[in-house]
Amino acid sequence: MGGLGHIVRHCYVTWKGEPIQMTVAVLPDPPFPVILGQDWSKRISVLGGQPSISINSTEDQQTKLYCTANKWGTIPDVTWRDMNGVDMTSESNVTEDRDNERFLRVSSFIPIKQEFNVFSCLMRSKAPKPDWHSVLTVYALTLKFSKVINGFSHEDLLKITEYYKPQLAYVMNFDISSVLQLLVTKCILTNDEAKEVKVKVKEESEGTPGVESFIDEVMKKDKAVLVSLWEVLSEEFVRCPSPNVKGILDEVTEWDLHETHRFTVSESTRPLFDQCPSGDPLTSTVGLETQYTELMVIKQDIKDELAKDGKTQERLEEGGATKNCERIWTEQLFKRRSKSKTSPKIIVVSGVAGTGKTTMVQKIMCDWAKGTQYQRFAFVFLFKFRELNLLDNKIQMSLSALIEMHYEHLTHDKLIEILQKPESLLFILDGLEEYKHKLNFTPSQLCSDPDDEVPVHILVTSLVSQTLLKGCSVLITSRPPALGSLDMERVDGFVEVVGFFSEQKLVYFKKFFGDADVGTKAFQCMEGNTILYSMCVSPSYCWIICSALKSHLMTPKEERGTAPRTVTEIFVMFLHNILTNHRREDDDQRRILISLGKMAYYGVDNRTDVFNEKQEISTFGLQPVLSSSFLSCFLQRQSTLEHTTYTFYHFTLQEFMAACSFYLDPSGVVEELLKKRDLCKDGRFEIVTRFLAGLAWCSALTTVEGILGEFEGTTTQRIQEWVKQKAKQALQGAGRGEALQVCHWLYETQNEEVIRDAIGKNLNMSFISMTLSPLDCAVLASVISCCGELQLLNLSYTPLTPECMRRLAKGLSCCSEVWLRSCRLTARCCSALSSTLSAQNSHVTELMLSENNNMEDSGVEQLCEGLRSPNCELKKLRLVSCGLTSACCSALSSVLSSPNSRLTFLNLDKNNMGDSGARQLSGGLRSDNCKLEELWKDNKDKERQTEEDEEEEEEEKYEMDKKKKKWTAAECPARDRGTRTQGGSGQQRVWTGGEGDMTVWGLRVIWNKQERAEQQTGESEDKRKKQDGG
């Protein structure tokens, strides 16, 4: 290492014309020549590095004298002189390289041309220029260093000293006497102690190891002694400036900036899992590093992102496209893509609520703070849009002021340095959907100076537009609806978080429980519950469900009771765990929960989930118990900006506690909530009322009542009456708009008597022109199943995905009539329909699948498998305009000829089956097993404008065919017409055709206009119901 001060290394060499053993001597300045004889040697030690001398001959017989020395910090000045003092440096050459410790190894040589000479080689560290700039630089660095070193905690100072101990020992060993004398001056050591240390360092440990032992002794003392040691190093730097000491001082100064920021980031982003989930001490020790399960993040086309409806995960799983989508891992968000010369700067992460966007942000921050990921960024700044909303009282603010407000350890002077390198900065803006200000990307509205005071939303748009801190990186998270406020032309990358697929759900469960077997058991428990399992796509729900299940699975079988079936039961179990684990801590748990629940309801009513310590927390009487670990199981603390705020771990937990408050507090007026719910159109009270309904009939509530005391009976009675009344209105009367919400209430009750009573004797349910999620469909199927048998279920004009159909299958099999007209069904939906028809005790006798259901031939073939089942009771099937061709006619024919078939009515209008399809169907129609009484099939090439035109053309064609063939229905040969008399009715069905080839295909049922009109009336009944609102 280029040592302290003005370091000199001399190499004196005598050459006598032939290679002999040479020795290097290190002598004081000024140099004087010494002739060394053969076999004479001297031990040399220079600042830890031993110079060496050598003579080599080249191929051209030129002899060169080499002088080499190591442990330089910077390249020294090298001077060669001969025995007469003549400067020969111009004939020399200097080379250098670095060793493993990054020190310089310097070598220089001169050609030797005389038979006898004495040479001196002088290597001297370059003396600093005596200019004011250097003096001020040294002074500024030491002044700043003094403030920094005194600002460290004792613990941090110990870490830093331990880290730099080898380098400190090496530097201090250059002049240990001066260091010890300064420590004596500061009264850290006495003269006698200093002498003892000097002797010990010099004699016992021979240099650096002895100094390290001395540093170890200093580290055992208090902070003041350790600070003095570092101050001595700083003072030595002032006396003898050295690049090596400067390097240490610079790094320690920056250590304060980076490490303090890393520590602050690490503390502020402590995740949900680290804080105290469900009050379980075992669970609370599991950190994000071990429990985090990699989310499914997929790359999307920036141009198409506004069309996203939040159903990407559903579509990917249904289409089996998970293997084909481009998956992005969290650490790859800013990775340079192939065919791109630069790394992306602006990344947007989209995803519906609960898919893990904020958790992913926490993981990024956590990994950066630990030094494992995103180390290309020197500083990472996280801003949450919900917190930026709190700045409304500040009309204008600069970016530097905003950063200082969030990160108090970064002063303005420090920020000036940090913001000079924008390419090393990452800004994360989380939760765009929560921001209440419109983003304006108009160029004239943008700013470019981090010290310019502008509205906060201008700072956001300027960072994204790269007019402010050009070259910085920005990551924005948002739910799909809020993406419209962004200028996506400025975005370099767009990805979507779609939560967990099946394999990730299982991984999460195993990690959460810490035991693969128990985790698998819990996963299988949820897998058997369609509703709860569907919620596990959300990592946040996974956490709540696992927390609730943990104590359940740890309880012996004979004591544990039934597993949770509903969301209400999950949260009741979650609450019971907290109460059980904190039973001894807080005697007045009920009072705390009432206050907490009232605050939660206030938040739902006012559309907020952030509670200020000096406002809401104080107003609802929670401030005295903020330090309680019981309360920390519900609320997480966030100290940002100028306030300390609290939020519930999950917004659904807030809604659950709001509902509980009406059962816990006798003074709680539930009527006020019910009135607000009826008047409110934004749905803010829907989940709260769902919990109210679930709690009114929840059998698991007895476990909680055993700890808190009985819940308010008046509230229970009132909610039960209200739910029954609303259910009857929605399902039987004029309030059909609430039918879906009512089904969710009824499902939460898990009470068959209540459900049957709500649906009524009519046993009809209609959900025309609605939007149903797979979860809605699972709830609907469960409610229908409770009835045993439903007369009619009408879902016409309601789009249904394959997953929706799978969830509905169990409920559909309980219905006599199922109308699925224009539901956008595809071939993949038909497997679920087939299982519905073939289910044991299937009640379906009529199935409407007409229009805007592109099931295609492959779908009908799957449907026919169910139609051939002995369990199938279907008698009427309508497949009008389903995109069918002759390819499916063979399967339909097999149904008609099946002994299990009960089909008496089949409508195949507006499908392009052609003559080939007619021939294939004729085989089934001829079968003795065929029970078909009516078969409708038109000529698709005919264009019909109205129902009346269709009727007239059909009758005209029938009459023309009879005249053309010159036969009547009764005269048609049996082998061609397939005539069959049904019982004693005398009704016959025929088709027209020539001898052996069926060139003309049309509807050929013996009927009259009145019968046709009646059929059309039945066919369009659901259309009229749609117009009438059900």
Secondary structure, DSSP 8 states (H G I E B T S, - for coil): ---SSS-EEEEEEEE-SS----------SS-------TT------BTTB--EEEEEE-TTS-EEEEEEEEEESS--EEEEE-TT--B-GGG-EEEEEE-TTS-EEEEEEEEE-SSSEEEEEEEE-------HHHHHHHHHHHHHHHHHHHHS-HHHHHHHHHHHHHHHHHHHGGGHHHHHHHHHHTTSS-HHHHHHHHHIIIIIS-SHHHHHHHHHHHHTS-HHHHHHHHHHHHHHHHHS--HHHHHHHHHHHHHHHHHHHHHHHHHHT--HHHH-GGG-HHHHT--HHHH-----EEE--GGGGGG--S-HHHHHHHHT-TTTS-B--GGGTT---TT-SS---EEEEE--TTSSHHHHHHHHHHHHHHTSS-TT-SEEEEEEHHHHGGGGG-S-B-HHHHHHHH-TTS-HHHHHHHTT-GGGEEEEEE-GGG--S-----GGG----TT--B-HHHHHHHHHHTSSSTT-EEEEEE-GGGGGGS-GGG-SEEEEE----HHHHHHHHHHHHS-HHHHHHHHHHHHT-HHHHHHTTSHHHHHHHHHHHHHHHHS-HHHH-S---SHHHHHHHHHHHHHHHTTTT-TTHHHHHHHHHHHHHHHHHTT---EETTTHHHHTT-GGGTT-TTGGGTEEEEEETTEEEEEESSHHHHHHHHHHHHHH-TT--HHHHHHHHHH-SS-TTHHHHHHHHHHHH-TTHHHHHHHH----HHHHHHHHHHHHHHHHHHHHSS-GGGHHHHHHHHHHHT-HHHHHHHH-TT-EEE-TT----HHHHHHHHHHHHHHS-EEEEE-TT----HHHHHHHHHHHTTEEEEE-TT---BGGGHHHHHHHHHSTT----EEE--SS-B-HHHHHHHHHHHHTSTT----EEE-TTS--BGGGHHHHHHHHT-TT----EEE-TT-B-HHHHHHHHHHHHHSTT----EEE---TTS---SHHHHHHHHHHHHHHHHHHHT--TTTS-HHHH-----TTT---B-----SS--------B---HHHHHHHHHHHTHHHHHHHHT-
